[in-house]
C-alpha cells in the first residue's frame, strides 16, 4: 500500500512500526481494529497496554513531530501537510495525519505491506 494514502488505524500501525522508541521494539498489536502498544511493567507490576493513535492524539503524535523536526503547514489548494528536514512533504486531512504520513514514509518508505485486517 502507498504510505502516503494510509489513514486511521493503518497509519497508526505504520507509525508504531517505524517508532524505534516504543518498548519493546516492534511489540505492536491489533485489537478490535485499533493499534495497541505494550510497555513493560515493573518488578511486581503487569505490562501496560496502550491505545496508540498518533494520527489523532496530539499527546502521542506531538512528541514524534518534535523529536523528528517535522514542520506542519497548510496549503489552500491541498490542505494540511507534514514536511521533513529534507524538504519532502506529505498531505493529510489534519495536521497530525500529514505529519504522521511524513514520519512513516521517512522511516518505512513509499510503499509498505500492512496487515490484511487494516486494508
N, C-alpha and C positions, 0 to 999 in steps of 0.2 A: 504494500500500500504506500501511496505517497505520503510522506511525513507531513508535508505542507497542507494536507487535507484532513488530518486527524482532528477529531473533536471529542469532547466528553471523556468517558472512561478510557477510550482508545488512546487519546492524547495523554491522559494521566498515567496510563500504563507505560507509554513510551518514555515519559519524563522520569518515572520511577526507575526504569531500567537504565536510563542514562545517568542518574544521580549517584555518583560514587560515594556520597556522604551518608547514604542510608545504611543502617546496620540491621542484620548482616547484609553485606553487599549482595544484591540480587534477590533478597528474600521478599518477593512481591507476590501477592496472591489476589485472585479474582473471587469475590464472594458476592452473590446476588447482583451481578452486573457492575459492582464497584471495585475499586482498587484498594487493597489493604496492604500496609507495610507492618513489619513486626520489629520491635526493638526489644532487646534482651532485658529481662528483669534482673533484680539484684539477687543476693545470696538466698534469701527466703521470699523472694517476690516472683510472681508469674511474669511471663513475657507480656508486653503491651502491644495490642493490635490497634492500628490507627487507620481511619479512612484517609486516603491520600488523594487529594483533588487539587493539585497546583493550578489547574486551568480555571478554577472558580474560587479558590480560597487564598486570599492575599497573605494569610499567615504562613502558608506553605510556599506559594509561588513568589512572594516578595523577597524572601532571603535568597532564592535562586537568582532572581533578577539582579539583586545587589551583588552577590558573590561573583556572578558571571559577567557583570558590567554590561547588561543588556539595556539598551535605550528603548524607550517606548515613545511612539509618535502617532500622529493621526493625519491621514490624508483625506481630503474632502471627497475624492473620487473612489478610493479603495477602502477606507476605514482604518482601523487600528493596526499597528504593526510593531513588531519587536525587531531590533537591529543589533547585531553583534559587533564586536570590536573590529572585524574585518570589513564592515560595511554591508554585509549580507542582511537583507530584511525579509520578513515573512509576515503575511497578513493574518488577521483573525477578527472574529466578530466582537471581541472585547480586548482590552489591553493585555490581560493575562493570557488569553488564547494566543495572541500574536507572539508574545514573549516566550511562552512555553513551546510553541512550534519552532521558534528560533533556537531555543536551547536544545530540543530533541534533535533537530536537523544537524546542529553543530557537533553533537556527540554521536549520533547514530547513522547519519547520512540521509539522503533524499528519499530513499525507499527502504521500508523495513517490513518484516513479517511480524504480524501481531496475532495473538490468539484468536481462533475462529469465532469464539463467542463475543468478541468485540467488533467483528466486521459488520 
